[in-house]
Amino acid sequence: MSRFNLALRLLWRDSRSGELTILILALIIAVTSSTAIALFSDRLQRTMVNQAAEFLAADLVIDCSTLVAEDWLNKATQFGLLQAQTVDFSSVLIEHDELLLAGIKAVSDHYPLRGILKATTAEDYTSEAILHAGPEKGTAWVEKRILSALKLKIGDSLTVGEKPLTITHILTYEPDKKGNFYSFSPRVMINQADLAATNIIQPGSHVHYFFQFSGDPQAVLDFKQWLKPQLNPSQHLVDIHEDRPELGTALQRAERYLGLSSILVILISGVAIAMATRRYTERHFNATALLRCLGCKQQEILWLYSSQFVVLGALASALGCVLGWFAQEVLFQLLKELLPPQLVSPGFGAVFFGFTIGIVVLLAFAMPPLLRLKQVSPLRVLRRDLEPLPASAWLVYSLSIGVIGLLIWRYTMDIKMTATILGAGLGVLLVLWLLTYGLLKLIQNWLPSMSLTWRFSFQGLLRNSSTTISQILAFGLTLAAMTLSFTVRTDLIDNWQQQLPDNAPNHFALNIFPEQQAAYKSDLQQNAIKGSQFYPVVRGRLVEINHLPVQQFVSKDSQGENATHRELSLTWTKELPEENKIVAGNWWSNEQLADQVSIEKKLADSLKIKLGDLLTFTIGSQQVNATVSSIRELRWDTMKPNFYMIFSPGSLDAYPSTYITSFYLPETQKDLLNSLVKKYPSTTILEVDLILKQVKTLLMQLTQAINYLLYFALMAGFTVLFAAVYATLDNRIYEGALMRTFGANRSFLRRTQLLEFGMLGFISGVFAVIISEATTYILYTQWMAIEYQFNTGIVISIPLIGAFFVGSAGFMGVRQVLNKPPLRVLREL
Amino acid sequence: MQTQIKKTLNAIILTEDLGKAVVTSEGTLHILSSIDLIINSGESIAIIGESGSGKSTLISLLAGLDTPSSGTIKLQGKFLTEMNEDGRAALRNELIGFVFQSFQLLQGLTALENVMLPLELRGDKNAKAVATALLNRVGLGQRLSHTPKQLSGGEQQRVALARAFATKPAILFADEPTGNLDSKTGETIINLLFELNRENQTTLILVTHDPILAAGCQRTIRIEAGRIV
């Protein structure tokens, strides 16, 4: 205990003398940023997942066409999950001689488990209310289009099947409105208790049951894992990551980006900590020698300093956690307008994570230099030139690489990806180390032919080439991280914005009969509505690949399994649809025969389908064979009709088809929907603008958040800069003082130092460009599915920015060299 | 023979055939050879010699700061040469005090804290009182909270003296304690050192190349080219 008290006293004395300032600063920034990012991303993620869960109205849903076993529901109760059920089916409503195909939804108590319902009792929408439960028994809530199409008003009776119900609300929002193309039509929501009385559901009826569950995330996960093996092919389990691909992709990208930023900030802060500790260590050689001389054992020395560091780490981490908490609060305040009103409260787990990161990063990056103190010889009290051996390179690198590897793994949860990123990172570092070393050697040869100022500047770099190399790597890494944050953010946002342009289609029209297609098209054109191509659709199921049952090729939970357990929309077209890209084989030419099919790449990969394979489909009771002639990549999130299977023209002529299209309908032209529905009663219109709006809001929020995260990387970067400058400060001040004693004037020193740091920054900038461009390329092509483009602006600006910032910061750091009287400097050191 | 045994029994420091050699690119360099020494408890010894004669190496070996290449050292009956670094550190803490030419005060600490340090390392609860008393004794009672930078060279060495005597060491090694001071200040310091030595009955081993300073000691050992002459 007395040793610990001594450690505390030494720590207090050190901190008072300013020895620890840089180290504390580096630590606080590391912890503040990692806590803020952990808290922010955790809170944002949970808010987004909650919000996304609203789209399901639950955390987990079983989607099936028959009732599920009772014991499944009992099991869910055992797991402590809340439950609700909805039953979706289509039914024709007849009122006042008007016919309308409506999507009926019978909802149980507790529906919706997540999210809200919005409804109004006034037909002018003036009093829209937020509701947490569906219609009561004997009542129905309807979408406004139902009222206008069937000439009804609130309070009227609406007969669903055989059950007359009173219309009490106009339904304006339901969280889990499905984009199921073939069941979508204006909504009538009723209470499940009235379902039997409608007498609509008979054996064989086309009905969708949705068994919804919500509760503690772990319980949901446990239940999901329990349930998965028991599902039959017609039962489909849906959670937010599997449903709504366009939202899932955005979420996944965001999660990865947040994780990546956080690792970068931690890495940069780690470098700053390592540099600050190195200086701390070097400045404590004498004190340690004295302590050894006074009888401190090696282990005691290590204990004395490491316990100081742990205390320091705990204090700085605690402060960092508090600051991190405020930083994320400020962040959420700034983004208040964009975020949902009910934010998930910050999680203590994330604070604990931030704190742990602080201690772990401190120990991983500070321990190797600190261990040198253990090696200090007591003889140093008599011979100042005795320096302890530097810490083992293995120890230095394995500790920091281990920590970074663990962090990457935590965010990717993928060993292979972690190994790839680490391996590539180390490879880049090694190459850069060799390059820097080579460059310094080259400069050494040029020295004699340089002017005095340049020669002195470069000699400054060459004097301690290993320090220079590590500084260049540290600055290079920092600049690369900042560049990466900037470019990835910009490209990610551009990519998202391109993904969902303002006039992206917001409605799908389905079930258009071939004879209606031309008229439908001209109706859209007459109303100046821009639509996508009309695609014929034949429903068919893939049953065989090269005459072998498709089940043999299916792996559990794969895309292939998903696609083979249901009917697919099969289409044909002469031209390759927009945003589809052939990655293998060729698109058909006019001369080619029918019975060819082009398959989407991911499905082909999942089912191991290759060019030339023969696929067999069943359409109704008949079978169709087609040879795979091309494999396509496409983007599912374009809000345009997309297809797994596209046949060559003529292949499916013998089968009845309907058409599908998508179009953009501005809010002001919503009335047109009614007239379209009336004119083409058999068609189904799917309104996706609401979904789009929600997705866009999410993307906007992410954009703002990512902007903010960049500042943390910047802050950490500057700490490295100052830590590195201060790490060599003593030596520089000493040498500067010597040179002034020998007659060098201040302006000469100023020029050489500016030039030295400027060159350091410039070379670091060049390397930063190499690192960031290589990383961007790998990230985009392997990970984020964004097209890579070489950025000339970055290539030119980063080395200049590096020269400017490192040059001016370094110069500011060492200006004491110019201002202190040389004699005082020499006496002090 | 009996006198020799008596001497040996009373010895606080005993060396036999002590040597230190280093291997350089030009062969083995013998810094010290065949040093046989008996230093009795309470004795004051001056080790004199030219620069590079091996004085500092000798005291670094005697204090256990360095290890010999050959021979043995016994400190208060314990073989220093059989101890590992931690054992030697423990012995230093228990027996030995130091005064250095370059003072070796910790820059971040005040005068009081510097003197408290060895006591704190021992876990002494009265560290502050003892250190304050010693600083009063060396005439720095009014400078307790001053840091080394705020003290003159002579004052810094007085703090170092107070620190050296804080743990009441059995042996005090002083390596050219006046080497960095002007002659007047040096004289004050050396008088103080001898006074404190007498008060504490410490064995004093003083390395110097100043014959006047050496004359103040009970015995003088001259070293030339690594040997006692």
Interface residues (C-beta under 8 A of the other chain):
Chain A: S2 R3 L6 R9 R13 D14 R16 S17 E19 N286 A287 L290 L291 R292 C293 L294 G295 C296 K297 Q298 Q299 E300 S377 P378 L379 V381 L382 R383 R384 E828
Chain B: S56 I59 S60 A63 G64 L65 D66 E85 D86 A89 A90 L91 R92 N93 E94 I96 F98 F100 S102 Q104 L106 Q107 G108 L109 E113 L117 P118 E120 L121 R122 G123 T147 K149 D175
